[in-house]
Amino acid sequence: QVQLVESGGALVQPGGSLRLSCVASGSIFSIYYMGWYRQAPGKQRDLVPMITNSGNTNYADSVKSRFTISRDNAKNTMYLLMNSLKPEDTAVYYCNAQSVTRVQVYWGQGTQVTVSS
């Protein structure tokens, strides 16, 4: 089992920045993919960016050039730096971890990001 704990969600003004963190514990050797998903009220949960063990990344078009995902394997921590935030970025952001086969899938409890003036 893998436990994921997110932090860093907050209320921020449009154009502002925020950094989310996700700390993994437990059977972390099984993790290959780590990523951030977000879910706004009444909408489905969507992938934002994902990063592999080797550092390969994949971003949703809506956040390219604004968000940066990174991973510190020594600290078992993943980060999401969000710049130029927009009201449409408002959502609960979930940390996600998956095995290389994507059979094992783990979720954090979520952290709220609200972009509003």
C-alpha positions, 0 to 999 in steps of 0.5 A: 500500500502507498499513502499520499498526503497533499498540502499547499492548497489555498485561496489565491488571486488570479495571476498568482502562484501556488505550489502543491506538495505530495508526500508518498509513504509505504510501498513506494518502490512500486510507484512509477507514475505520479501525477496531479488530477483536479476536479471542479464541482460538477465536473469529472476528475482530469489529469493535470500533469504526470511524471515518471520515475525517470522524469518524463512528463505529460501535461494537459494542454490547459496548463502547459507553460503555466504549471510545472511538475517535479519529483524528488525521489530522495524525499518521496515528494512530488510538487506542482508549481502553478503560475499565472493561475486563472479562476478556471483552475479552481478545483480540488487537486488530488495526488495520484500514484500508479505502478508501471503496469497501472494496476496499483493506483493510489489517491491522496485526500485532495487539497482545495485550490481556489483562484478568486479576487 
